[in-house]
Amino acid sequence: MTEQLINWGTGAYGRPGEARRDADIAAYREAVTDVLAELAGRGNSVSIDMIEAVLARRLREPEFGAVLSAVPGGPAAALQRVLHEVRTYSYNARSAADNLTAMIRIALLTQIDILWWGYLPPFVTDNDVHKSPNLLHLEALRRDFKLLFSYRLQASTLFGRAVRSAERRAAPDRSPRTAGLRFPSARSELVVTLNQIADEFAAEAPAGTPPLWVTSLARSVGHQQHLRALGYSAMLPSAHCVGYAADVEMTWYKQFRADQALQSVLLDHQRAGELNVIDEGQAWHLCIRPGVGRALRLIPERP
């Protein structure tokens, strides 16, 4: 298993996206916040046409151009991706975006993921995920107690779903309300980074807080499209579809007064230039930057 962890695979290193400085990405995030404030300032009079005009104007600014010029297809393709989310948005309780402004925020911040990993070919089918030599399959690591975070597998049978439903009724707060992992697989770098985050979270959270809970890892494009059809805010392209993104539970930790500690850990890694973090409500999305996690141990060493 250790040899598996040393074999990091190929990757997109040397592509234009890797050359973007931390300062450029930080300025991009600030520009996203400013655009959202401009849209919010227009109140209830905001129309789809007005949103499109604002985005077409603002995404030409240097703060956006420094990042979007390096994504696949350049600024024009990025604008079309964001506008597509605007034009097709409709409220759905399953979506992480409870309004159009939230969808715009998620779509704009997702472009950072695409900057880093948009040049890699995605896993098109579920079979591509299952058979990929570049992904670690986590069940063996979990059996060997080499994971510091928790997850549950998606129930695959009618009986399994009935049991899961009964468990939720009997103890609704015992675990997060999530379907579980369809694919318990991820890139080695991401697994190492999640272990590091879990270790830091355990040190910062109040005593008795359960370990970091991961709700999603690798996905196929086909599964991502299925999630979109169900109403979830599943972006395409997605770093999930190349194995470099994860979603971690957030809302569930409020009962342990640990959600602020987890947010702090994630945002510290973002400020260090290691992650792109997107607040998606119940779960937060994180994507690692190229090179992150490659020189770390699977199990972090404590001083």
C-alpha positions in Angstrom: 0.0 0.0 0.0 2.9 2.4 0.7 4.2 1.9 -2.8 0.8 2.8 -4.1 1.0 6.1 -2.2 4.4 6.9 -3.7 3.1 6.4 -7.2 1.5 9.8 -7.8 0.6 9.3 -11.4 1.0 11.8 -14.2 -1.0 15.0 -13.9 -1.2 18.4 -15.5 2.0 19.9 -14.3 3.6 22.5 -16.6 0.3 23.5 -18.0 -0.5 27.3 -18.1 -2.8 27.1 -15.1 0.0 26.1 -12.7 1.8 29.4 -13.4 -0.9 31.5 -11.8 0.4 33.2 -8.6 -1.4 32.9 -5.2 -1.9 36.7 -5.4 -3.7 36.4 -8.7 -6.1 33.8 -7.3 -6.7 35.8 -4.1 -7.5 38.9 -6.2 -9.8 36.7 -8.3 -11.7 35.6 -5.2 -12.0 39.2 -4.0 -13.3 40.2 -7.5 -16.0 37.4 -7.2 -17.1 38.9 -3.9 -17.3 42.3 -5.4 -19.4 41.1 -8.3 -21.8 39.4 -6.0 -22.1 42.6 -3.9 -22.9 44.6 -7.1 -25.6 42.2 -8.0 -27.0 42.2 -4.5 -27.0 46.0 -4.5 -29.4 46.0 -7.5 -32.1 44.4 -5.3 -35.1 42.6 -6.7 -34.8 44.4 -10.0 -32.1 42.0 -11.2 -33.0 40.2 -14.4 -31.2 37.4 -16.3 -30.3 40.0 -19.0 -28.9 42.4 -16.4 -26.9 39.6 -14.8 -25.5 38.5 -18.1 -24.5 42.2 -18.9 -22.8 42.6 -15.5 -20.8 39.3 -15.9 -19.8 40.1 -19.5 -18.5 43.5 -18.3 -16.8 42.5 -15.1 -15.2 39.3 -16.3 -13.1 41.4 -18.7 -11.4 43.1 -15.7 -7.7 42.3 -15.0 -8.5 40.5 -11.7 -10.6 38.0 -13.6 -8.4 37.9 -16.7 -5.3 36.8 -14.8 -7.0 33.5 -13.9 -9.5 33.0 -16.7 -6.9 33.5 -19.4 -5.3 30.2 -18.3 -8.4 28.0 -18.1 -9.2 25.7 -21.1 -10.9 27.9 -23.7 -9.9 31.1 -22.0 -12.2 33.9 -20.7 -14.8 33.4 -23.4 -15.3 29.7 -22.5 -15.4 30.5 -18.8 -18.0 33.2 -19.3 -20.2 30.8 -21.3 -19.9 28.2 -18.5 -21.0 30.7 -15.9 -23.8 32.0 -18.1 -25.0 28.5 -18.8 -25.5 28.0 -15.0 -27.4 31.3 -14.8 -29.7 30.5 -17.7 -30.5 27.0 -16.6 -30.8 27.7 -12.8 -34.0 26.9 -11.0 -34.5 26.5 -7.3 -34.2 22.9 -6.0 -34.0 21.9 -2.4 -31.2 19.5 -3.3 -29.0 22.2 -4.7 -26.2 23.8 -2.8 -27.3 27.1 -4.4 -30.5 28.3 -2.7 -30.7 31.3 -5.0 -29.2 32.5 -8.3 -26.5 34.7 -6.6 -25.3 31.6 -4.8 -25.1 29.7 -8.1 -23.1 32.5 -9.7 -20.6 32.4 -6.7 -20.2 28.6 -7.0 -19.8 28.8 -10.8 -17.2 31.5 -10.6 -15.1 29.9 -7.9 -15.3 26.6 -9.7 -13.2 28.2 -12.4 -10.2 28.0 -10.0 -10.6 24.2 -10.0 -10.7 24.2 -13.8 -7.6 26.4 -13.9 -5.7 23.7 -12.0 -7.2 20.5 -13.4 -9.2 21.4 -16.5 -6.5 20.1 -18.8 -6.8 16.5 -17.6 -9.1 14.0 -19.3 -12.1 13.3 -17.0 -13.5 9.9 -16.0 -16.3 9.7 -18.5 -18.1 6.5 -17.2 -18.4 4.8 -13.8 -16.2 2.0 -15.1 -13.5 4.6 -15.8 -13.5 5.5 -12.1 -13.5 1.9 -10.9 -10.6 0.9 -13.2 -8.4 4.0 -13.1 -4.8 3.2 -12.1 -4.4 6.8 -10.9 -7.0 6.5 -8.1 -6.6 5.0 -4.6 -9.6 2.9 -3.5 -10.1 3.7 0.1 -11.7 0.6 1.6 -8.4 -1.2 2.0 -6.9 1.8 3.7 -9.9 2.1 6.0 -9.6 -1.6 7.0 -5.9 -1.0 7.8 -6.8 2.1 10.0 -4.8 4.4 7.6 -7.6 7.0 7.2 -8.2 9.7 9.8 -11.5 10.7 8.2 -14.9 9.0 8.1 -17.3 8.2 5.2 -20.1 5.8 4.4 -20.7 3.9 1.3 -23.8 4.5 -0.8 -26.5 1.9 -0.2 -26.7 -0.1 -3.4 -29.8 -2.3 -2.7 -33.4 -1.6 -1.7 -32.8 -3.5 1.6 -29.7 -1.3 2.3 -31.6 1.9 1.6 -34.5 0.7 3.9 -32.0 0.0 6.7 -30.3 3.4 6.2 -33.8 5.1 6.4 -34.6 3.2 9.6 -31.3 4.3 11.1 -32.0 7.9 10.3 -35.5 7.8 11.9 -34.1 6.1 15.1 -31.1 8.4 15.5 -31.4 11.3 13.1 -28.3 13.1 14.4 -26.0 10.1 14.7 -24.4 10.7 11.3 -24.7 13.3 8.5 -27.7 13.2 6.2 -25.9 12.1 3.1 -26.3 9.3 0.6 -22.7 8.2 1.0 -19.9 7.6 -1.4 -20.7 6.0 -4.8 -17.0 5.8 -5.5 -14.7 5.5 -2.5 -11.8 6.6 -4.6 -9.5 9.6 -4.9 -6.0 10.7 -6.0 -3.2 9.9 -3.6 -2.5 13.6 -3.0 -6.1 14.2 -2.0 -6.2 11.3 0.4 -3.0 12.5 2.1 -4.4 16.1 2.3 -7.7 14.9 3.8 -5.8 13.0 6.4 -3.8 16.2 7.3 -7.0 18.3 7.5 -8.7 15.6 9.6 -5.7 15.6 12.0 -5.8 19.4 12.3 -9.5 19.4 12.8 -9.3 16.8 15.5 -6.8 19.0 17.3 -8.9 22.2 17.0 -12.4 20.9 17.5 -14.1 20.5 21.0 -13.5 17.2 22.8 -15.9 14.5 21.7 -16.3 15.8 18.1 -16.5 13.0 15.5 -13.7 12.8 12.9 -13.9 14.7 9.6 -16.7 13.3 7.5 -16.2 13.1 3.7 -19.4 13.1 1.7 -18.1 12.9 -1.9 -14.8 12.1 -3.8 -14.2 11.0 -7.4 -17.2 11.0 -9.8 -17.7 10.1 -13.4 -19.0 12.7 -15.9 -22.0 10.4 -16.3 -22.7 10.5 -12.5 -22.2 14.2 -12.4 -24.8 14.6 -15.2 -27.1 12.4 -13.2 -26.7 14.6 -10.2 -27.4 17.7 -12.3 -30.6 16.1 -13.6 -31.7 15.5 -10.0 -31.3 19.2 -9.2 -27.9 19.2 -7.5 -25.4 22.0 -8.3 -22.9 19.6 -9.9 -20.6 21.7 -12.1 -19.1 20.6 -15.4 -16.2 20.4 -15.9 -15.5 19.3 -12.4 -12.4 18.4 -10.4 -14.4 15.6 -8.9 -14.3 14.0 -12.4 -10.5 13.9 -12.3 -10.2 12.8 -8.7 -8.8 15.9 -7.1 -11.9 17.3 -5.3 -13.8 16.2 -2.2 -16.9 17.5 -0.3 -16.8 17.5 3.5 -19.8 17.7 5.9 -20.2 21.0 7.6 -23.7 21.6 9.0 -23.7 18.4 11.1 -20.8 19.7 13.2 -22.9 22.6 14.5 -24.3 20.3 17.2 -20.8 19.7 18.4 -19.9 23.4 18.1 -17.1 22.3 15.8 -18.2 23.8 12.4 -16.2 27.0 13.0 -13.1 25.0 13.8 -13.5 23.1 10.5 -14.1 26.2 8.5 -11.0 27.7 10.1 -8.8 24.7 9.1 -10.1 24.7 5.5 -9.7 28.5 5.0 -6.2 28.4 6.5 -5.2 25.9 3.8 -6.8 28.1 1.2 -4.9 31.1 2.4 -1.7 29.0 2.2 -2.5 28.5 -1.5 -3.1 24.7 -1.1 -6.9 24.5 -1.6 -9.8 26.0 -3.4 -12.7 26.0 -0.9 -16.3 26.7 -1.8 -19.0 27.0 0.8 -21.9 24.9 -0.5 -24.0 25.0 2.6 -24.4 21.6 4.3 -21.1 20.4 2.7 -18.1 22.4 1.7 -16.2 21.6 -1.5 -12.5 21.5 -1.6 -10.0 21.0 -4.5 -6.3 20.6 -4.0 -3.8 22.6 -6.0 -1.2 20.8 -8.2 1.7 19.6 -6.1 -0.1 19.7 -2.8 0.1 16.5 -0.7 2.9 15.0 -2.7 5.6 15.4 -0.1 3.5 14.5 3.0 3.1 11.3 4.9 -0.2 9.4 4.7 -0.5 9.7 8.5 0.7 13.1 9.7 3.5 13.1 12.4 2.6 14.9 15.6 5.4 17.0 17.2 
